[in-house]
Amino acid sequence: MPRQIKLERVLVLKYRRKVAKDHTIRLDGQVLRLPRARYAYSGRTVEVHQRLDGSLVAFDGRRQLALLPAPPEPRQLRVLRKT
């Protein structure tokens, strides 16, 4: 097998999901969030890999993104407006 093939990227279930404005995605009833970074992912489509051990990882092209559980209260994810 060629060295450039990474089995952890091949032997997975792959799902494409659109990132919501609050940097969350939905997968099988779960709401997961992407940490805020230099890049704005809202509106973009990412690929979520479910590995054989059940863990989830998201990718934007080759860039691996962390997935975190979303807080139970959606308002915690929204930016507060200045008054």
N, C-alpha and C positions, 0 to 999 in steps of 0.2 A: 504494500500500500504506500502511496506517495506520502512523504513527510508533511506536506502542506495541508493534507486533509486532517482535520481535527474531529475525532469521533464525538466529542462532547457537543459539537455543533451539528452533527449529522444524525446521531441516534437519539432524536428528540421528537416530540410532537410540536408542530409549529403553527402559530396563530398570528394573524395580522390584526392589529387593533388601532383605532384612531384615538389619539390622546385628547382628552377633554380640556376645556379652558383652565380647569383647576389642577392640571397635570396628573389626572387619574385615568386609568383604563379599567375596563370591566372584563372579567374572564370567569366563566362558569359560576356566576353568582357572587364572585369576590370583587371587591373594589380595591385596586392597588394604585399606589401613587409613585410617580417618578420624582426623585429629589430635584429641587430647583438648582439650576446650574447656569453656566454662561449661555447655554443654548435654550431657546424657548421651544419646547416640544409640543405645546398645545396646537391642535390642528394637524399635526404630523401623524403619519402611520408608522408604527413600530412593529417589529416582529417579536412575539413572545415565545420562548422555548420552554416547554415543560420537559424536564430531564427525567431519565428513568427512575431517579430517586424521589421524584415528585417536586423537586425544587423548580422555581420559576426564575427566568432571566429574560430581560428585554434587550433588544438590539436595535440601534438606529444605523443601518448598514453594518459596518464592522465594529462600530463603537458599542461596547457593552454598557448597559445602564442598570443601575440598582433598582430593585423593586421593593417598596415598603408597604406594609398594610396601611390603608387610609384610616384616619381617625373616624370614630363613629359619628361625630357631628360634622356634616358637610361645611357648616359655617367656619370651622377652624381652618379650612383650606383657602378661604376667600380673603382677598386683600381688603383691609378696612380702608374706607374712604376718609380723606381728611375733611374736617368740617370747619 
